[in-house]
Amino acid sequence: MSEDARTRLRSLFVEKYAHLRRRLEFIVGSRDGAADAMQETWLRLDTMNDPAQVANADAYLLRMASNVAIDQHRREQRHLSAGEVDELFEVRDELADPDRIVSARRDIEALQQVLDTLPSRQRAILVAARIDGLLNREIAERFGISESLVEKELRHALRACRDGLRQQMALEDGSTRGRRKF
């Protein structure tokens, strides 16, 4: 490309910069991505050496900037190699640790025991609020009670769960005291 044509394209690029950037923001989906593509487009425009004349400079610049954005997107979306996939399969899953699983099952059993000691309405309100995700208003309608009574029953149920779990944890901690640990 002749220096004169390159100068005209650079001038047009500067003149249409805001318009091109907005179009790229729409294409790319982010301001940062569009700004990066615009910067790289300027660099490509400055270093290209295509001798052909450009018939429609506006369309040429938009296509060039779009191609740059597409190239950047492809670089960012690189796929894992087979070796990297194999390495991921070898990563140890700490959640599947047998000690952790046993501990979690014990915690669930302890919570179930505490829930079994609750009065049936308190247990049902707790389940409706914490598991079913109902609002206090919806729970009040379901049980035919006031919202303040729902709040009170929920508070009592949560306090009973907290105290019961603390008691069971204290019993478990006490049962291991005095033993030798090798």
Backbone bond lengths (Angstrom), bond angles and torsions (degrees), N, CA, C in turn:
res aa  C-N    CA-C-N  psi(-1)  N-CA   C-N-CA  omega(-1)  CA-C   N-CA-C  phi
1 M - - - 1.447 - - 1.514 107.86 -
2 S 1.289 115.01 135.67 1.464 118.23 -179.54 1.525 109.95 -68.70
3 E 1.309 113.98 157.27 1.470 119.77 -178.83 1.523 110.59 -62.21
4 D 1.327 116.64 -34.48 1.465 121.48 179.51 1.537 110.48 -64.57
5 A 1.338 117.06 -45.56 1.469 121.37 178.97 1.526 110.43 -65.14
6 R 1.329 116.70 -40.77 1.464 121.41 178.76 1.535 109.82 -62.03
7 T 1.322 117.01 -42.42 1.463 121.91 179.54 1.526 110.56 -63.75
8 R 1.344 116.62 -41.62 1.470 119.80 177.96 1.525 110.97 -63.26
9 L 1.344 117.08 -42.97 1.466 120.02 179.30 1.528 111.17 -64.77
10 R 1.323 117.01 -41.49 1.470 119.95 177.75 1.525 110.73 -62.88
11 S 1.318 116.89 -42.42 1.472 120.54 178.65 1.528 110.52 -62.60
12 L 1.327 116.17 -43.42 1.457 120.48 178.35 1.529 110.55 -64.74
13 F 1.330 116.31 -39.04 1.463 121.04 178.27 1.529 110.22 -59.42
14 V 1.323 116.53 -46.28 1.466 121.24 179.25 1.527 110.07 -64.26
15 E 1.320 116.10 -42.68 1.466 121.10 -178.91 1.530 111.41 -64.48
16 K 1.315 117.42 -41.15 1.472 122.98 -175.68 1.529 112.65 -98.34
17 Y 1.309 117.18 12.79 1.468 121.44 -173.35 1.532 112.04 -52.79
18 A 1.333 117.38 -52.12 1.468 120.88 -176.75 1.527 110.83 -61.58
19 H 1.322 116.55 -42.69 1.462 120.72 179.53 1.532 110.92 -63.89
20 L 1.317 116.46 -47.25 1.470 120.48 179.01 1.525 111.28 -61.00
21 R 1.341 116.23 -42.82 1.462 119.47 -178.97 1.527 110.86 -63.13
22 R 1.330 117.50 -41.90 1.471 120.26 178.12 1.523 110.81 -62.25
23 R 1.312 117.01 -41.87 1.469 120.29 178.35 1.524 110.46 -63.03
24 L 1.334 115.98 -41.47 1.467 119.46 178.85 1.523 111.46 -68.21
25 E 1.335 117.63 -36.53 1.469 120.06 176.51 1.519 109.61 -57.96
26 F 1.327 116.25 -41.00 1.457 120.78 178.12 1.529 110.62 -65.22
27 I 1.304 116.77 -42.81 1.466 121.47 -178.42 1.524 111.06 -69.66
28 V 1.328 116.22 -47.28 1.467 121.79 -174.37 1.523 111.48 -81.63
29 G 1.321 116.53 -36.73 1.454 119.67 -179.90 1.511 114.51 96.40
30 S 1.332 118.03 3.94 1.466 119.51 177.96 1.523 110.18 -152.96
31 R 1.325 114.84 150.92 1.464 119.68 178.21 1.520 111.31 -68.03
32 D 1.342 115.20 -42.52 1.464 118.79 -178.35 1.525 111.27 -62.43
33 G 1.335 116.19 -44.32 1.458 119.80 179.01 1.518 111.86 -62.49
34 A 1.329 116.01 -39.85 1.464 120.07 178.41 1.523 110.78 -66.37
35 A 1.331 116.79 -41.30 1.470 120.00 179.54 1.525 110.64 -63.74
36 D 1.338 116.78 -41.52 1.466 120.22 177.43 1.527 110.94 -61.89
37 A 1.326 115.66 -44.13 1.464 119.60 -179.75 1.526 111.11 -64.83
38 M 1.314 116.71 -37.74 1.473 119.94 178.50 1.526 110.66 -64.59
39 Q 1.317 116.15 -41.59 1.466 119.56 -179.82 1.528 110.42 -64.24
40 E 1.332 115.69 -45.11 1.461 118.04 -179.84 1.535 111.20 -67.61
41 T 1.318 116.77 -32.93 1.467 120.16 176.49 1.521 110.35 -61.96
42 W 1.325 116.72 -42.75 1.473 120.92 177.83 1.530 110.29 -59.37
43 L 1.343 115.43 -43.63 1.465 119.06 -179.60 1.526 111.22 -65.16
44 R 1.317 117.25 -41.77 1.469 120.22 178.84 1.523 110.85 -65.55
45 L 1.314 114.78 -40.39 1.462 119.59 178.65 1.522 110.56 -60.93
46 D 1.301 116.00 -37.64 1.458 121.57 -178.02 1.529 112.22 -72.63
47 T 1.339 116.76 -29.52 1.473 119.37 -174.09 1.523 114.09 -106.50
48 M 1.329 118.71 -4.36 1.465 119.13 -176.64 1.526 111.01 -71.29
49 N 1.327 114.47 151.64 1.465 118.47 -178.58 1.523 110.36 -135.81
50 D 1.322 116.13 53.24 1.455 122.42 178.30 1.527 108.58 -93.71
51 P 1.316 118.30 119.69 1.465 120.24 -175.74 1.529 114.11 -74.86
52 A 1.325 119.07 -10.85 1.466 120.75 -175.75 1.526 111.50 -69.76
53 Q 1.326 114.62 148.19 1.461 120.63 175.88 1.529 108.92 -81.68
54 V 1.309 116.18 146.88 1.456 121.93 -179.20 1.516 108.25 -97.30
55 A 1.346 116.33 123.16 1.462 120.49 -178.11 1.530 111.15 -77.35
56 N 1.339 117.35 -44.19 1.465 121.52 -178.42 1.528 107.68 -124.15
57 A 1.298 116.59 96.06 1.465 121.46 -173.06 1.525 112.41 -64.47
58 D 1.347 118.16 -37.85 1.470 120.72 178.97 1.530 110.74 -60.36
59 A 1.328 115.52 -50.08 1.466 120.42 -179.49 1.526 110.68 -64.60
60 Y 1.307 116.65 -37.75 1.463 121.71 179.40 1.531 110.82 -61.19
61 L 1.342 116.10 -46.90 1.469 119.86 -179.86 1.528 111.44 -65.27
62 L 1.335 116.83 -41.91 1.466 119.71 179.04 1.525 110.59 -63.66
63 R 1.325 117.31 -42.60 1.468 120.68 179.31 1.522 110.44 -64.73
64 M 1.317 116.32 -41.94 1.463 120.68 179.56 1.536 110.02 -61.68
65 A 1.326 117.02 -47.07 1.465 121.16 -179.58 1.528 110.73 -65.19
66 S 1.331 117.17 -39.29 1.472 120.77 177.85 1.520 110.92 -63.48
67 N 1.318 116.86 -43.13 1.465 120.66 178.17 1.526 111.41 -62.27
68 V 1.316 116.41 -39.84 1.467 120.33 177.28 1.526 109.59 -61.64
69 A 1.335 116.70 -45.07 1.468 120.81 179.99 1.526 110.72 -62.25
70 I 1.320 117.04 -41.13 1.467 120.88 178.27 1.523 110.39 -64.09
71 D 1.314 117.22 -43.79 1.470 120.87 177.50 1.525 111.16 -59.72
72 Q 1.324 116.56 -43.19 1.471 119.99 179.04 1.522 110.34 -62.84
73 H 1.325 116.37 -42.91 1.465 120.28 179.62 1.528 110.59 -61.18
74 R 1.308 117.12 -42.63 1.468 120.52 179.33 1.525 111.57 -63.55
75 R 1.328 116.83 -38.90 1.469 119.69 178.02 1.526 110.78 -64.26
76 E 1.330 116.60 -38.96 1.462 120.56 -178.35 1.523 111.83 -72.43
77 Q 1.309 117.27 -26.08 1.458 121.57 -176.04 1.523 112.34 -96.54
78 R 1.293 116.33 38.28 1.457 119.29 -177.22 1.528 109.94 -67.64
79 H 1.311 115.52 148.33 1.456 121.48 -178.67 1.523 110.09 -96.00
80 L 1.321 115.17 156.23 1.458 120.44 178.87 1.523 110.23 -74.16
81 S 1.305 115.36 145.97 1.461 119.80 175.26 1.526 108.65 -79.09
82 A 1.321 116.05 167.21 1.464 120.49 179.40 1.526 110.66 -60.78
83 G 1.322 117.21 -38.13 1.464 120.82 178.30 1.519 112.11 -64.10
84 E 1.337 116.44 -40.36 1.464 120.03 178.53 1.522 111.24 -66.34
85 V 1.328 116.88 -37.40 1.463 120.66 177.32 1.525 109.55 -64.76
86 D 1.335 117.22 -43.93 1.464 120.74 178.02 1.523 111.18 -60.15
87 E 1.324 116.94 -40.94 1.465 120.58 178.25 1.522 111.08 -61.89
88 L 1.315 117.13 -38.42 1.464 120.30 179.28 1.525 111.38 -64.54
89 F 1.332 116.73 -35.96 1.456 119.55 178.60 1.525 111.97 -69.83
90 E 1.311 116.85 -22.95 1.455 120.80 -179.83 1.525 113.16 -86.23
91 V 1.334 117.84 -8.87 1.464 120.90 179.67 1.521 108.55 -67.39
92 R 1.307 115.03 132.84 1.459 120.95 -177.60 1.524 109.49 -75.19
93 D 1.320 116.14 131.57 1.461 121.99 177.64 1.519 108.24 -88.07
94 E 1.331 115.52 106.33 1.458 119.80 -177.07 1.520 111.87 -68.07
95 L 1.330 117.34 -24.97 1.459 119.66 178.80 1.526 111.32 -70.07
96 A 1.325 117.52 -23.17 1.455 121.29 -179.15 1.527 112.04 -90.60
97 D 1.312 117.43 9.03 1.457 122.31 178.64 1.531 109.02 -61.13
98 P 1.349 119.24 125.71 1.467 121.70 -177.00 1.530 113.43 -54.95
99 D 1.324 117.51 -40.82 1.468 119.46 178.96 1.524 110.96 -62.78
100 R 1.298 115.27 -40.29 1.465 119.97 -179.84 1.524 111.01 -67.43
101 I 1.315 116.97 -39.01 1.463 121.18 178.86 1.522 110.12 -64.56
102 V 1.320 116.67 -45.69 1.470 120.79 179.35 1.524 110.01 -61.49
103 S 1.322 116.22 -43.10 1.460 120.62 179.63 1.529 111.05 -62.99
104 A 1.314 117.05 -42.84 1.467 120.67 179.60 1.520 110.86 -65.07
105 R 1.325 117.14 -39.91 1.472 120.06 177.80 1.522 110.95 -64.58
106 R 1.322 115.99 -39.13 1.466 120.12 176.76 1.527 110.83 -62.53
107 D 1.318 116.16 -42.15 1.468 120.32 178.60 1.525 111.43 -62.70
108 I 1.325 116.17 -41.07 1.466 120.08 179.33 1.522 110.27 -65.55
109 E 1.335 116.68 -43.21 1.464 119.93 177.82 1.523 111.03 -61.64
110 A 1.323 116.70 -40.90 1.465 120.63 179.39 1.524 110.26 -63.48
111 L 1.312 117.14 -43.13 1.461 120.36 178.69 1.522 110.45 -64.85
112 Q 1.322 117.14 -40.06 1.464 120.40 179.02 1.526 110.57 -62.60
113 Q 1.325 116.99 -40.55 1.466 120.27 177.81 1.523 110.97 -62.83
114 V 1.313 116.77 -41.72 1.467 120.18 178.56 1.523 110.15 -65.79
115 L 1.330 117.40 -43.25 1.462 120.32 179.17 1.522 111.65 -61.48
116 D 1.334 116.76 -34.99 1.465 120.85 179.28 1.523 112.26 -65.48
117 T 1.334 117.21 -23.44 1.473 119.87 179.97 1.528 112.10 -83.79
118 L 1.321 117.96 -13.73 1.464 120.84 -178.86 1.525 111.12 -73.26
119 P 1.333 116.15 148.06 1.470 118.45 171.37 1.532 109.33 -59.18
120 S 1.311 117.02 149.04 1.467 120.54 -172.17 1.526 112.59 -58.68
121 R 1.341 118.31 -39.33 1.465 119.15 -179.61 1.527 111.01 -67.03
122 Q 1.336 117.16 -41.34 1.470 119.71 178.02 1.522 110.67 -61.81
123 R 1.322 115.81 -43.86 1.468 120.17 -179.99 1.533 110.06 -62.63
124 A 1.329 116.88 -44.16 1.467 120.84 -179.37 1.532 110.95 -64.69
125 I 1.330 117.18 -39.36 1.468 120.87 178.38 1.524 110.09 -66.58
126 L 1.326 116.92 -42.85 1.463 120.75 178.64 1.531 110.80 -61.30
127 V 1.314 116.93 -45.40 1.465 121.00 179.20 1.532 110.43 -63.70
128 A 1.334 116.52 -42.68 1.467 119.95 -179.94 1.526 111.18 -62.74
129 A 1.335 116.57 -38.74 1.467 120.25 -177.42 1.519 112.24 -78.47
130 R 1.325 117.28 -48.41 1.463 120.40 -170.85 1.523 114.59 -91.23
131 I 1.312 117.45 -28.69 1.468 119.14 -178.35 1.528 110.84 -101.30
132 D 1.347 116.30 -47.46 1.465 119.62 -179.73 1.520 112.24 -79.48
133 G 1.340 116.84 -17.89 1.462 120.98 177.31 1.517 114.79 73.60
134 L 1.333 117.59 24.35 1.461 120.34 179.97 1.521 110.79 -76.10
135 L 1.308 115.38 151.33 1.459 121.57 174.88 1.523 109.23 -77.91
136 N 1.329 116.24 157.20 1.466 120.04 179.52 1.526 111.19 -57.03
137 R 1.321 117.20 -38.42 1.464 121.75 178.68 1.530 110.43 -60.34
138 E 1.331 116.96 -43.24 1.463 121.39 -179.65 1.526 111.15 -67.68
139 I 1.315 115.77 -38.29 1.472 119.80 178.19 1.518 109.69 -65.76
140 A 1.338 117.05 -42.40 1.466 121.17 179.20 1.526 110.30 -59.94
141 E 1.328 116.93 -43.09 1.468 120.50 178.29 1.523 110.93 -64.22
142 R 1.323 116.71 -42.05 1.469 121.05 -178.44 1.529 111.45 -62.25
143 F 1.333 116.76 -41.48 1.462 120.74 -175.65 1.533 113.02 -96.38
144 G 1.312 117.28 -4.99 1.458 120.61 179.30 1.524 112.67 68.20
145 I 1.329 116.52 37.57 1.465 121.82 179.73 1.523 108.92 -128.80
146 S 1.324 116.54 171.79 1.466 120.26 -179.73 1.531 110.65 -78.37
147 E 1.330 115.07 159.75 1.465 119.91 177.44 1.520 111.13 -63.97
148 S 1.334 116.77 -36.32 1.471 119.05 179.83 1.524 110.72 -65.39
149 L 1.337 116.99 -35.00 1.470 119.04 177.06 1.532 110.17 -69.65
150 V 1.320 117.17 -35.84 1.471 120.46 175.75 1.523 109.27 -60.43
151 E 1.338 116.70 -47.04 1.467 120.78 179.50 1.524 111.21 -60.36
152 K 1.330 116.25 -42.43 1.468 121.18 -179.68 1.530 110.43 -64.02
153 E 1.325 117.12 -47.99 1.471 121.02 -179.63 1.533 110.66 -63.32
154 L 1.320 116.08 -39.08 1.462 120.54 178.85 1.522 110.65 -64.86
155 R 1.327 116.49 -43.16 1.473 120.81 177.26 1.523 110.93 -60.01
156 H 1.344 116.21 -45.94 1.470 120.12 179.70 1.530 111.10 -62.87
157 A 1.332 116.40 -41.50 1.466 120.22 -179.33 1.524 110.78 -65.07
158 L 1.318 117.01 -44.21 1.469 120.35 179.71 1.522 111.33 -65.55
159 R 1.320 116.49 -40.71 1.466 120.29 178.45 1.535 110.09 -63.95
160 A 1.336 116.87 -41.80 1.465 120.57 179.01 1.528 110.60 -63.76
161 C 1.330 116.89 -40.19 1.474 120.21 177.78 1.523 110.40 -63.83
162 R 1.320 116.18 -46.57 1.468 120.15 179.98 1.523 110.75 -59.54
163 D 1.333 116.81 -49.31 1.465 120.36 -177.76 1.524 111.69 -65.89
164 G 1.336 116.30 -40.80 1.461 119.64 -179.95 1.519 112.17 -65.16
165 L 1.326 117.00 -41.02 1.465 120.16 178.55 1.523 111.13 -67.93
166 R 1.325 116.71 -37.77 1.470 119.42 176.67 1.524 110.74 -62.44
167 Q 1.323 116.17 -41.63 1.469 120.24 179.03 1.523 110.71 -62.16
168 Q 1.308 116.33 -46.45 1.465 119.29 -178.92 1.520 111.41 -65.43
169 M 1.325 117.05 -37.01 1.464 119.76 177.70 1.522 110.42 -66.69
170 A 1.322 116.91 -38.28 1.464 120.54 178.48 1.519 110.26 -65.59
171 L 1.333 117.35 -38.88 1.463 120.67 177.74 1.521 110.86 -64.50
172 E 1.326 116.62 -42.51 1.465 120.09 179.12 1.519 111.13 -65.01
173 D 1.330 116.92 -42.24 1.465 120.32 178.64 1.514 110.67 -64.19
174 G 1.321 117.11 -39.64 1.461 121.12 -179.24 1.512 112.48 -69.19
175 S 1.330 117.16 -29.89 1.459 119.72 -178.02 1.519 112.20 -73.35
176 T 1.316 118.32 -16.89 1.463 119.99 -179.78 1.517 111.78 -99.17
177 R 1.329 117.53 -4.22 1.460 119.35 -179.40 1.520 110.03 -73.01
178 G 1.276 115.06 146.49 1.459 120.27 177.24 1.511 113.36 86.01
179 R 1.295 117.71 -12.88 1.457 119.71 178.78 1.512 108.93 -84.62
180 R 1.288 113.70 149.60 1.459 118.77 174.90 1.513 109.75 -79.65
181 K 1.280 113.98 140.76 1.460 119.02 176.37 1.513 107.21 -113.00
182 F 1.286 116.43 120.87 1.458 120.92 -176.40 1.477 111.61 -95.57
